[in-house]
Amino acid sequence: MSTYHTLLRDCPATVIPAGDRVKLPTGLNVFITQSLGGNVTVRTDQGLFRIAREDVDAIQDYRATESAANPAAAEKFSEQAVWDALKLCFDPEIPVNIVDLGLIYDLAIEETASGQHTVQVKMTLTAPGCGMGPVIAEDARSKIAALPTVEKAEVHIVWDPQWAPQMISAHGRKALGLE
């Protein structure tokens, strides 16, 4: 889905790859380069930006090809539901989810005394200087937190071991045309 659209209102966005928050002005023409996980990556004369799923209604004539909601949230809680939620998170520059990119290093689930769950995730990024890291981590945290019976979700960015392209899954390699 790569087409030009006009913004119908001022729209909050995140600068890629810096991670800075900005407002894109009403009337700006944007070129959609990626629409995954409910978020949209757009290109303008000023560069690349990520528009969060809650603001995609600002894009004229844009119709999401996938639900902006977290489909995993309707499932019964399980470790697989957490993995499924993480697979809905994308680096806005790479059309492969963070699981298949090999960015998830650890997933720990504990049941609380009240029967709820706490979920801890350790993830990395493809590059240490990526300003989008906190944005991607928050996207993952919010999707996990939306799962039933999750009392607390935390996503921590770690750098050891350093990420390498060999960590990409076979599915991810195929999607990127590496196989």
N, C-alpha and C positions, 0 to 999 in steps of 0.2 A: 504494500500500500504506500506508494510514493507519489503524492500529489500536492499541489499548492492549495492552501486554505488561508482565510483571513480571520484574525482574532476579532471576536465580537465584543470583547470587553478587555480591560486591563487584566493581565493574567500573571499570577506568580509562577516563576520558573526557576530552575537551577542551572547555572552555567556549567557546561561540560568542557573540560574535565576539572575545572577549578573548584566546583562545589558551592560557589557563592549564590545567594538568593537575590533575584532581581524581579522586576515587574516588566513584562513585555506589554507594549502599548496597544490599545484598541486600534484596529485597522492594519496592523502589521501582517504582512504576508509571510507565511511559514510553509516550509516544505517538510512533510512528514517522512522521516527516514526509518523509523522503527516504532512499532506499537506492540509492546509485549508486557504481560503482567498487569495490564490496565494503564500503565504509564505510556507516554508518548515522547519520543525524541524528535525534535524539529530542528531544521537548519534555517537560519535567516542570514541576512547580509552581515550581521554582527557575530555569527558563529553558531555553535550547537547548544541546545537547551533541552532540559527534561521538564516536561509538564506532567505533574502528578495526576493520577486518575481522578481525583476529586475536582480537578480544574479543566478536564478535557472538554467540558461543555462550552468553553470559551472559543473553541475551534469551529468555525462555520462549516456546516455540512459534513462534519466528521462523525462517522458512525463507528463506534468501537467494534472490532471484530471478535472481541472476547469480553466476557463480563468484567466490569470494573470491580465487582465484588470479589471476595475471596471464596472461590467455590469449595475450598477445603474446610471453610468454617462450618459448613452444614454437616460435615462428617462427624462420626463418633471419634473421640480422641484416641489416637494411637501414635506410635513412633512413625508409622508410615504416613499418617496425616501431617505430621511435622515436616517430613521429607517432601511431601506433595506441596505443602505451603512454600517451602524454600525453592521449589522448582518454578514458582510463579515470580521469582525475583530475578531481575536482569541487570547487568551492567548496561547503561544506556548507549554505549558505543559498540557492544558486542551482542549479536542476536542469539546468545546461548545462555541458559539459566545458570545461576551461581553454583548449583550442584554439579551440573555437567561440565562447568568450567574447572571444577576441582578446587573451588574456593572454600568449601566447608571442610574444616579439619576435625571438628569434634562436635558431637551432639549428646547432651546429657539431660535426662528426664528424671525428676524425682516426684513422687506422690507426696502431697502434704498431709498433715493430720486431718484436714477437713475433706480429704478425698479429691482435692484439686491437684494441679500439676505446676511445677516450675520447670522451665526449659532454659537451658544454657547452651549457647552455640559459640564455637570459636571458628572464625573465618578469616581469610586473608584477602588480599586484592592482587590483581595482576601486576600492579606497579606501586611501590611504596609512596610515591608522591601524589597519588590519585586523590584529588579533593572530593570525589564522589563517594569515597569510602563510607563516611557517616550517613550519607543519603541511602546508599545500598543497604547498610546495616540496619537502619531504621525501617526501611521497607520490609526487610526480613523479619525484624522484631514485631512489627505491627501485624503482619500476616500470621505469625505464630500466635500472637496474643489474641487474635480473633477466633482461634480454635476453641471448641467447647472445653470447659473445665481447666483452661490455662489461667492460673492465678497470677503468674509472673513469667515474663519472657525477657531474656537478656541476650544480646548478640555482641560479642567482643571481637575486635579486630586484632589479629596477632600476625607476627612476621616470621615466626619460626615454625616449620621450615619455610624458606623462601619459595614462593610459587614459581613453577616452571611449566611451559606448555605441555610437557609430558603428563601433567596431572589432569588434563582434559580427558573426559570419558570418550569411549568409542562413539557414542551417540553425538557428543559435542564435536568431536573431530569431523564426523561426517557432515554435520550441519554447517561447519565452517569451511567445508571443502578441503580438509586436510587429509582425507582418506579417499 
